[in-house]
Amino acid sequence: MILDVDYGEPDERVITIRMTKAQAEWAQSGLSDIACWVRGFNAALKEGESDRSPMGLSEIRELNIALKKALDRVEQQ
């Protein structure tokens, strides 16, 4: 799922999470670190060990992208 309101259904309600720019940067940086760790962990798995792969990488990636876009919009203001 793409976490961008433009990709949602027209009748879906939109939510807003309020945070400061510094808080968003902190969260975005942490999400990047987690995503890198998961990709490294997955790369180190031996064949047949995919059941040990951490779940949630796509969700982390999409949330991270959404935060980056929001931060870019703030920078452009």
Distance bins in CASP14 RR format, pairs under 12 A and 6 or more apart:
PFRMAT RR
TARGET T0000
AUTHOR 0000-0000-0000
RMODE 2
METHOD distances of the structure
MODEL  1
1 7 0 0 0 0 1 0 0 0 0 0 0
1 8 0 0 0 0 1 0 0 0 0 0 0
1 9 0 0 0 0 0 1 0 0 0 0 0
1 12 0 0 0 0 0 1 0 0 0 0 0
1 56 0 0 0 0 0 1 0 0 0 0 0
1 58 0 0 0 0 1 0 0 0 0 0 0
1 59 0 0 0 0 1 0 0 0 0 0 0
1 61 0 0 0 0 0 1 0 0 0 0 0
1 62 1 0 0 1 0 0 0 0 0 0 0
1 63 0 0 0 0 0 1 0 0 0 0 0
1 65 0 0 0 0 0 1 0 0 0 0 0
1 66 0 0 0 0 0 1 0 0 0 0 0
2 8 1 0 0 1 0 0 0 0 0 0 0
2 58 0 0 0 0 0 1 0 0 0 0 0
2 59 0 0 0 0 0 1 0 0 0 0 0
2 61 0 0 0 0 0 1 0 0 0 0 0
2 62 1 0 0 1 0 0 0 0 0 0 0
2 63 0 0 0 0 0 1 0 0 0 0 0
2 65 0 0 0 0 1 0 0 0 0 0 0
2 66 0 0 0 0 1 0 0 0 0 0 0
2 69 0 0 0 0 0 1 0 0 0 0 0
3 14 0 0 0 0 0 1 0 0 0 0 0
3 15 0 0 0 0 0 1 0 0 0 0 0
3 17 0 0 0 0 0 1 0 0 0 0 0
3 31 0 0 0 0 0 1 0 0 0 0 0
3 58 0 0 0 0 0 1 0 0 0 0 0
3 59 0 0 0 0 1 0 0 0 0 0 0
3 60 0 0 0 0 0 1 0 0 0 0 0
3 61 0 0 0 0 1 0 0 0 0 0 0
3 62 1 0 1 0 0 0 0 0 0 0 0
3 63 1 0 1 0 0 0 0 0 0 0 0
3 64 0 0 0 0 1 0 0 0 0 0 0
3 65 1 0 0 1 0 0 0 0 0 0 0
3 66 1 0 1 0 0 0 0 0 0 0 0
3 67 0 0 0 0 1 0 0 0 0 0 0
3 68 0 0 0 0 0 1 0 0 0 0 0
3 69 0 0 0 0 1 0 0 0 0 0 0
3 70 0 0 0 0 0 1 0 0 0 0 0
4 12 0 0 0 0 0 1 0 0 0 0 0
4 14 0 0 0 0 0 1 0 0 0 0 0
4 62 0 0 0 0 1 0 0 0 0 0 0
4 63 0 0 0 0 0 1 0 0 0 0 0
4 65 0 0 0 0 1 0 0 0 0 0 0
4 66 1 0 0 1 0 0 0 0 0 0 0
4 67 0 0 0 0 0 1 0 0 0 0 0
4 68 0 0 0 0 0 1 0 0 0 0 0
4 69 1 0 0 1 0 0 0 0 0 0 0
4 70 0 0 0 0 0 1 0 0 0 0 0
4 73 0 0 0 0 0 1 0 0 0 0 0
5 12 0 0 0 0 1 0 0 0 0 0 0
5 13 0 0 0 0 0 1 0 0 0 0 0
5 14 1 0 1 0 0 0 0 0 0 0 0
5 15 0 0 0 0 1 0 0 0 0 0 0
5 16 0 0 0 0 1 0 0 0 0 0 0
5 66 0 0 0 0 1 0 0 0 0 0 0
5 69 0 0 0 0 0 1 0 0 0 0 0
5 70 0 0 0 0 0 1 0 0 0 0 0
6 12 0 0 0 0 0 1 0 0 0 0 0
6 14 0 0 0 0 0 1 0 0 0 0 0
6 66 0 0 0 0 0 1 0 0 0 0 0
6 69 0 0 0 0 0 1 0 0 0 0 0
7 14 0 0 0 0 0 1 0 0 0 0 0
7 62 0 0 0 0 0 1 0 0 0 0 0
7 65 0 0 0 0 0 1 0 0 0 0 0
7 66 0 0 0 0 0 1 0 0 0 0 0
7 69 0 0 0 0 0 1 0 0 0 0 0
8 14 0 0 0 0 1 0 0 0 0 0 0
15 66 0 0 0 0 0 1 0 0 0 0 0
16 66 0 0 0 0 0 1 0 0 0 0 0
16 70 0 0 0 0 0 1 0 0 0 0 0
17 23 0 0 0 0 1 0 0 0 0 0 0
17 24 0 0 0 0 1 0 0 0 0 0 0
17 27 0 0 0 0 1 0 0 0 0 0 0
17 63 0 0 0 0 0 1 0 0 0 0 0
17 66 0 0 0 0 1 0 0 0 0 0 0
17 67 0 0 0 0 1 0 0 0 0 0 0
17 70 0 0 0 0 1 0 0 0 0 0 0
18 24 0 0 0 0 1 0 0 0 0 0 0
18 70 0 0 0 0 0 1 0 0 0 0 0
19 25 0 0 0 0 1 0 0 0 0 0 0
19 26 0 0 0 0 1 0 0 0 0 0 0
19 27 1 0 0 1 0 0 0 0 0 0 0
19 28 0 0 0 0 0 1 0 0 0 0 0
19 67 0 0 0 0 1 0 0 0 0 0 0
19 70 0 0 0 0 1 0 0 0 0 0 0
19 71 0 0 0 0 0 1 0 0 0 0 0
19 74 0 0 0 0 0 1 0 0 0 0 0
20 26 0 0 0 0 1 0 0 0 0 0 0
20 27 0 0 0 0 0 1 0 0 0 0 0
20 70 0 0 0 0 0 1 0 0 0 0 0
20 71 0 0 0 0 0 1 0 0 0 0 0
20 74 0 0 0 0 0 1 0 0 0 0 0
21 27 0 0 0 0 0 1 0 0 0 0 0
21 28 0 0 0 0 0 1 0 0 0 0 0
21 67 0 0 0 0 0 1 0 0 0 0 0
21 70 0 0 0 0 1 0 0 0 0 0 0
21 71 1 0 0 1 0 0 0 0 0 0 0
21 72 0 0 0 0 0 1 0 0 0 0 0
21 73 0 0 0 0 0 1 0 0 0 0 0
21 74 1 0 1 0 0 0 0 0 0 0 0
21 75 0 0 0 0 1 0 0 0 0 0 0
21 77 0 0 0 0 0 1 0 0 0 0 0
22 28 0 0 0 0 0 1 0 0 0 0 0
22 29 0 0 0 0 0 1 0 0 0 0 0
22 71 0 0 0 0 0 1 0 0 0 0 0
22 74 0 0 0 0 0 1 0 0 0 0 0
23 29 0 0 0 0 0 1 0 0 0 0 0
23 30 0 0 0 0 0 1 0 0 0 0 0
23 67 0 0 0 0 0 1 0 0 0 0 0
23 70 0 0 0 0 0 1 0 0 0 0 0
23 71 0 0 0 0 0 1 0 0 0 0 0
23 74 0 0 0 0 0 1 0 0 0 0 0
24 30 0 0 0 0 0 1 0 0 0 0 0
24 31 0 0 0 0 0 1 0 0 0 0 0
24 63 0 0 0 0 0 1 0 0 0 0 0
24 64 0 0 0 0 0 1 0 0 0 0 0
24 66 0 0 0 0 1 0 0 0 0 0 0
24 67 1 0 1 0 0 0 0 0 0 0 0
24 68 0 0 0 0 1 0 0 0 0 0 0
24 69 0 0 0 0 0 1 0 0 0 0 0
24 70 1 0 0 1 0 0 0 0 0 0 0
24 71 1 0 1 0 0 0 0 0 0 0 0
24 72 0 0 0 0 0 1 0 0 0 0 0
24 73 0 0 0 0 0 1 0 0 0 0 0
24 74 1 0 0 1 0 0 0 0 0 0 0
24 75 0 0 0 0 0 1 0 0 0 0 0
25 31 0 0 0 0 0 1 0 0 0 0 0
25 32 0 0 0 0 0 1 0 0 0 0 0
25 64 0 0 0 0 0 1 0 0 0 0 0
25 67 0 0 0 0 1 0 0 0 0 0 0
25 68 0 0 0 0 1 0 0 0 0 0 0
25 70 0 0 0 0 0 1 0 0 0 0 0
25 71 1 0 0 1 0 0 0 0 0 0 0
25 72 0 0 0 0 0 1 0 0 0 0 0
25 74 0 0 0 0 1 0 0 0 0 0 0
25 75 0 0 0 0 0 1 0 0 0 0 0
26 32 0 0 0 0 0 1 0 0 0 0 0
26 33 0 0 0 0 0 1 0 0 0 0 0
26 67 0 0 0 0 0 1 0 0 0 0 0
26 71 0 0 0 0 0 1 0 0 0 0 0
27 33 0 0 0 0 0 1 0 0 0 0 0
27 34 0 0 0 0 0 1 0 0 0 0 0
27 60 0 0 0 0 0 1 0 0 0 0 0
27 63 0 0 0 0 1 0 0 0 0 0 0
27 64 0 0 0 0 1 0 0 0 0 0 0
27 66 0 0 0 0 0 1 0 0 0 0 0
27 67 1 0 0 1 0 0 0 0 0 0 0
27 68 0 0 0 0 0 1 0 0 0 0 0
27 70 0 0 0 0 0 1 0 0 0 0 0
27 71 0 0 0 0 0 1 0 0 0 0 0
28 34 0 0 0 0 0 1 0 0 0 0 0
28 35 0 0 0 0 0 1 0 0 0 0 0
28 60 0 0 0 0 0 1 0 0 0 0 0
28 61 0 0 0 0 0 1 0 0 0 0 0
28 63 0 0 0 0 1 0 0 0 0 0 0
28 64 1 0 1 0 0 0 0 0 0 0 0
28 65 0 0 0 0 1 0 0 0 0 0 0
28 66 0 0 0 0 1 0 0 0 0 0 0
28 67 1 0 1 0 0 0 0 0 0 0 0
28 68 1 0 0 1 0 0 0 0 0 0 0
28 69 0 0 0 0 0 1 0 0 0 0 0
28 70 0 0 0 0 1 0 0 0 0 0 0
28 71 1 0 0 1 0 0 0 0 0 0 0
28 72 0 0 0 0 0 1 0 0 0 0 0
28 74 0 0 0 0 0 1 0 0 0 0 0
29 35 0 0 0 0 0 1 0 0 0 0 0
29 36 0 0 0 0 0 1 0 0 0 0 0
29 64 0 0 0 0 1 0 0 0 0 0 0
29 67 0 0 0 0 1 0 0 0 0 0 0
29 68 0 0 0 0 0 1 0 0 0 0 0
29 71 0 0 0 0 0 1 0 0 0 0 0
30 36 0 0 0 0 1 0 0 0 0 0 0
30 37 0 0 0 0 1 0 0 0 0 0 0
30 60 0 0 0 0 1 0 0 0 0 0 0
30 63 0 0 0 0 0 1 0 0 0 0 0
30 64 0 0 0 0 1 0 0 0 0 0 0
30 67 0 0 0 0 1 0 0 0 0 0 0
31 37 0 0 0 0 0 1 0 0 0 0 0
31 38 0 0 0 0 0 1 0 0 0 0 0
31 56 0 0 0 0 0 1 0 0 0 0 0
31 57 0 0 0 0 0 1 0 0 0 0 0
31 59 0 0 0 0 1 0 0 0 0 0 0
31 60 1 0 1 0 0 0 0 0 0 0 0
31 61 0 0 0 0 1 0 0 0 0 0 0
31 62 0 0 0 0 1 0 0 0 0 0 0
31 63 1 0 0 1 0 0 0 0 0 0 0
31 64 1 0 1 0 0 0 0 0 0 0 0
31 65 0 0 0 0 1 0 0 0 0 0 0
31 66 0 0 0 0 1 0 0 0 0 0 0
31 67 1 0 0 1 0 0 0 0 0 0 0
31 68 0 0 0 0 1 0 0 0 0 0 0
31 71 0 0 0 0 0 1 0 0 0 0 0
32 38 0 0 0 0 0 1 0 0 0 0 0
32 39 0 0 0 0 0 1 0 0 0 0 0
32 60 0 0 0 0 1 0 0 0 0 0 0
32 61 0 0 0 0 1 0 0 0 0 0 0
32 63 0 0 0 0 0 1 0 0 0 0 0
32 64 1 0 1 0 0 0 0 0 0 0 0
32 65 0 0 0 0 0 1 0 0 0 0 0
32 67 0 0 0 0 1 0 0 0 0 0 0
32 68 0 0 0 0 1 0 0 0 0 0 0
33 39 0 0 0 0 0 1 0 0 0 0 0
33 40 0 0 0 0 0 1 0 0 0 0 0
33 60 0 0 0 0 1 0 0 0 0 0 0
33 64 0 0 0 0 1 0 0 0 0 0 0
34 40 0 0 0 0 0 1 0 0 0 0 0
34 41 0 0 0 0 0 1 0 0 0 0 0
34 54 0 0 0 0 1 0 0 0 0 0 0
34 56 0 0 0 0 1 0 0 0 0 0 0
34 57 0 0 0 0 1 0 0 0 0 0 0
34 59 0 0 0 0 0 1 0 0 0 0 0
34 60 1 0 1 0 0 0 0 0 0 0 0
34 61 0 0 0 0 1 0 0 0 0 0 0
34 63 0 0 0 0 0 1 0 0 0 0 0
34 64 0 0 0 0 1 0 0 0 0 0 0
35 41 0 0 0 0 0 1 0 0 0 0 0
35 42 0 0 0 0 0 1 0 0 0 0 0
35 54 0 0 0 0 0 1 0 0 0 0 0
35 56 0 0 0 0 1 0 0 0 0 0 0
35 57 1 0 0 1 0 0 0 0 0 0 0
35 58 0 0 0 0 1 0 0 0 0 0 0
35 59 0 0 0 0 0 1 0 0 0 0 0
35 60 1 0 1 0 0 0 0 0 0 0 0
35 61 1 0 1 0 0 0 0 0 0 0 0
35 62 0 0 0 0 0 1 0 0 0 0 0
35 63 0 0 0 0 1 0 0 0 0 0 0
35 64 1 0 0 1 0 0 0 0 0 0 0
35 65 0 0 0 0 0 1 0 0 0 0 0
35 67 0 0 0 0 0 1 0 0 0 0 0
35 68 0 0 0 0 0 1 0 0 0 0 0
36 42 0 0 0 0 0 1 0 0 0 0 0
36 43 0 0 0 0 0 1 0 0 0 0 0
36 57 0 0 0 0 0 1 0 0 0 0 0
36 60 0 0 0 0 0 1 0 0 0 0 0
36 61 0 0 0 0 0 1 0 0 0 0 0
36 64 0 0 0 0 0 1 0 0 0 0 0
37 43 0 0 0 0 0 1 0 0 0 0 0
37 44 0 0 0 0 0 1 0 0 0 0 0
37 54 0 0 0 0 1 0 0 0 0 0 0
37 57 0 0 0 0 1 0 0 0 0 0 0
37 60 0 0 0 0 1 0 0 0 0 0 0
38 44 0 0 0 0 0 1 0 0 0 0 0
38 45 0 0 0 0 0 1 0 0 0 0 0
38 52 0 0 0 0 0 1 0 0 0 0 0
38 53 1 0 0 1 0 0 0 0 0 0 0
38 54 1 0 1 0 0 0 0 0 0 0 0
38 55 0 0 0 0 1 0 0 0 0 0 0
38 56 1 0 0 1 0 0 0 0 0 0 0
38 57 1 0 1 0 0 0 0 0 0 0 0
38 58 0 0 0 0 0 1 0 0 0 0 0
38 59 0 0 0 0 0 1 0 0 0 0 0
38 60 1 0 0 1 0 0 0 0 0 0 0
38 61 0 0 0 0 1 0 0 0 0 0 0
38 64 0 0 0 0 0 1 0 0 0 0 0
39 45 0 0 0 0 0 1 0 0 0 0 0
39 53 0 0 0 0 0 1 0 0 0 0 0
39 54 0 0 0 0 1 0 0 0 0 0 0
39 56 0 0 0 0 0 1 0 0 0 0 0
39 57 1 0 0 1 0 0 0 0 0 0 0
39 58 0 0 0 0 0 1 0 0 0 0 0
39 60 0 0 0 0 0 1 0 0 0 0 0
39 61 0 0 0 0 1 0 0 0 0 0 0
40 53 0 0 0 0 0 1 0 0 0 0 0
40 54 0 0 0 0 0 1 0 0 0 0 0
40 57 0 0 0 0 0 1 0 0 0 0 0
41 49 0 0 0 0 0 1 0 0 0 0 0
41 50 0 0 0 0 0 1 0 0 0 0 0
41 52 0 0 0 0 1 0 0 0 0 0 0
41 53 1 0 0 1 0 0 0 0 0 0 0
41 54 1 0 0 1 0 0 0 0 0 0 0
41 55 0 0 0 0 0 1 0 0 0 0 0
41 57 0 0 0 0 1 0 0 0 0 0 0
42 49 0 0 0 0 1 0 0 0 0 0 0
42 50 0 0 0 0 1 0 0 0 0 0 0
42 51 0 0 0 0 0 1 0 0 0 0 0
42 52 0 0 0 0 1 0 0 0 0 0 0
42 53 1 0 1 0 0 0 0 0 0 0 0
42 54 1 0 0 1 0 0 0 0 0 0 0
42 55 0 0 0 0 0 1 0 0 0 0 0
42 56 0 0 0 0 0 1 0 0 0 0 0
42 57 1 0 0 1 0 0 0 0 0 0 0
43 49 0 0 0 0 0 1 0 0 0 0 0
43 50 0 0 0 0 0 1 0 0 0 0 0
43 53 0 0 0 0 0 1 0 0 0 0 0
44 52 0 0 0 0 1 0 0 0 0 0 0
44 53 0 0 0 0 0 1 0 0 0 0 0
44 54 0 0 0 0 0 1 0 0 0 0 0
45 51 0 0 0 0 1 0 0 0 0 0 0
45 52 1 0 0 1 0 0 0 0 0 0 0
45 53 1 0 0 1 0 0 0 0 0 0 0
45 54 0 0 0 0 0 1 0 0 0 0 0
46 52 0 0 0 0 1 0 0 0 0 0 0
46 53 0 0 0 0 0 1 0 0 0 0 0
54 60 0 0 0 0 1 0 0 0 0 0 0
56 62 0 0 0 0 1 0 0 0 0 0 0
56 63 0 0 0 0 1 0 0 0 0 0 0
56 64 0 0 0 0 0 1 0 0 0 0 0
57 63 0 0 0 0 0 1 0 0 0 0 0
57 64 0 0 0 0 0 1 0 0 0 0 0
58 64 0 0 0 0 0 1 0 0 0 0 0
58 65 0 0 0 0 0 1 0 0 0 0 0
59 65 0 0 0 0 0 1 0 0 0 0 0
59 66 0 0 0 0 0 1 0 0 0 0 0
60 66 0 0 0 0 0 1 0 0 0 0 0
60 67 0 0 0 0 0 1 0 0 0 0 0
61 67 0 0 0 0 0 1 0 0 0 0 0
61 68 0 0 0 0 0 1 0 0 0 0 0
62 68 0 0 0 0 0 1 0 0 0 0 0
62 69 0 0 0 0 0 1 0 0 0 0 0
63 69 0 0 0 0 0 1 0 0 0 0 0
63 70 0 0 0 0 0 1 0 0 0 0 0
64 70 0 0 0 0 0 1 0 0 0 0 0
64 71 0 0 0 0 0 1 0 0 0 0 0
65 71 0 0 0 0 0 1 0 0 0 0 0
65 72 0 0 0 0 0 1 0 0 0 0 0
66 72 0 0 0 0 0 1 0 0 0 0 0
66 73 0 0 0 0 0 1 0 0 0 0 0
67 73 0 0 0 0 0 1 0 0 0 0 0
67 74 0 0 0 0 0 1 0 0 0 0 0
68 74 0 0 0 0 0 1 0 0 0 0 0
68 75 0 0 0 0 0 1 0 0 0 0 0
69 75 0 0 0 0 0 1 0 0 0 0 0
69 76 0 0 0 0 0 1 0 0 0 0 0
70 76 0 0 0 0 0 1 0 0 0 0 0
70 77 0 0 0 0 0 1 0 0 0 0 0
71 77 0 0 0 0 0 1 0 0 0 0 0
END
